[in-house]
Amino acid sequence: ECALLIPEQLGLDQILRNGPAVDLEIWHILSGTIVDQKLGTQKACLLFGIWYFVGIAFLIAPPTPCMYIGLFMLGGAIGGNGNFLPSLAAQAFGRKDFNVSYACMNMINGIIRSCSFFVLAVLRSMTSGYTVPYMVFAVIAVIGGILIVAVKEKKAIQ
């Protein structure tokens, strides 16, 4: 006789409720504390761009396990994303101009991030699927990586 197991009996409800928060915090620590400080902001941002690209590729791949890997990769990376903007603003504009530059960069980041939902909805309705929107986001990740590499470090004033 086969018993029906529900998530609460397996303890999965706790994992599903707390797992994403733990996952995001792990990426927050890895990206901000370890990767950004050890590799530098540009290399860390580029590494994250590659990570996003691979995660999106997993979402496009046909087998269902690939989709779960892609979701884990992208969901986990969200926690570390916010660490790079202040570092990049300080590197590109220096201490003196940090406040103004970070405010502008943060606003642009928020607008682009908010527009991604609109882009996803429009492309999904036009193509009746997620493949094209994900391919567009993969191209955006590549463009973002190229732009990050193009950022020049501001020389310190002696």
N, C-alpha and C positions, 0 to 999 in steps of 0.2 A: 504494500500500500504506500503510495507516494503522498507525503504531506506537503501542503502548500506553505512555503516559507515567505513571510512578509519581511520587508526591510527592518522593521523594529526588532524582530526576533533575531536577525543576523547582526544587529548593531550597525547596520548600514545607514540608518537614519542619522546617527551622530556623525558619521563620516561625511555624509552628503551635506549636512548642515554646517559642519566646521571645516571640512576639507578645503573648500575654496579660500577661506580666510587664511588658513595655515599656508596654503600654496602661495597666495599672494604675498604674505609676509616673508616667506623664504626667499622669493624673488626680489623683494624689496631689499633685504639684507645683502643678498648676493650681488645685485646690480650696484647698489649705492656704496656699500662698504668695501666690497672685495674687488669687483670687476672695474668699477670706475676709478678707484684709487690706485689699483695696481697697473691697469692697462692705459689709463688716461681716458678722458671723456670721448674723444673722437673714435678711438678703437672700440670702446665699450658700446657706443651708439651704433657703430657699424656692425658689431657682433649681434646686437639686438635686431638690427635690420635683417641680417641673414637668418636669425632665429625666426622672425616673423615670416619671412619668405618661405622657409621650410615648413613652418606651421600651416601656412596657407596652402602650400602644395599638398600637405597631408589632407587638408579639408577637401581638396578637389579630387584626390585619389579615390577610386571606386570602393574598395572594401571598407566595411563599417569600422573595423579596428583602426584603420588609418584616420578616420574621422575623429575617433576618441583621442588619438595621439595628437592630432592637430588642435583639438579643443583644449587639451591639457597644456600644450605649448603656448597657445595664444592667451588662454586664461591666466596662466602663471606669469606670463611676461607683463601683464597689465600692472601688476604690483610694483614692478621696477621702473616702469616708464617715467614716472614723475621725478625720479632722481637725476635724470640727465639734463633737464632744462636749466636749472640753476647753475650747474657746472659748466654747461656750454656757454651760457650768458657771461659768466665770470671769465672764462677762457677767451671768448671773442672780444669782449668789450672792457674787461678789466674791472677793478674795484670801483673806480670813480664813476663810471657810467653804468654800473650794475643795476641800480634801481630802475632806471628808465628802460634799459634794454630788456631786463627780465619782465617788466610789466607788459611791454609790447610783444615779446616772444610768447608769454603766457596767454595773452589775448588771442594771438594768431593760432596758437596750438588749440585753444578751446574752440575757436570757430571751425577749424579744419576737422577736429574730432567730432564736433556736433554735425557737421555736414556729411560725415561718413554714413550716418544712418539714412539720410536722404538719398545719397548716391546708391546705397545698397537697395533701398526700396524701389527707386526708379529703374535701376538696371535689372532687378529681379522681376519687376512687372513687365519689362520689355522683352526679357528672354525666357521667362517662366522657369527660372532655376537659379542656383547659386554659383554656378561655375564662372560665368562672365563677371559678376561682381567680385568674386574672389580673385580672378585673374587681374582685374583692374587694381585691386588692393595690393596684389603682389608687385605689379609695376610701380605703384606708388611707393612701396617699401624700397624698391631698387633706386628710384629717384631720390628718396630721402637719404639713402646711404651715400649716393653721389654728392648730394648737397652737404652732408655732414663732413665728408672728406675735404670739401672745398673751403671749409671754415679755417681762417687763419688765426693763429694765436696772437693776441695783443701783447706786445713787449712791455715789460714792467718799466715804470718810470723810475729812474735812479734818483 
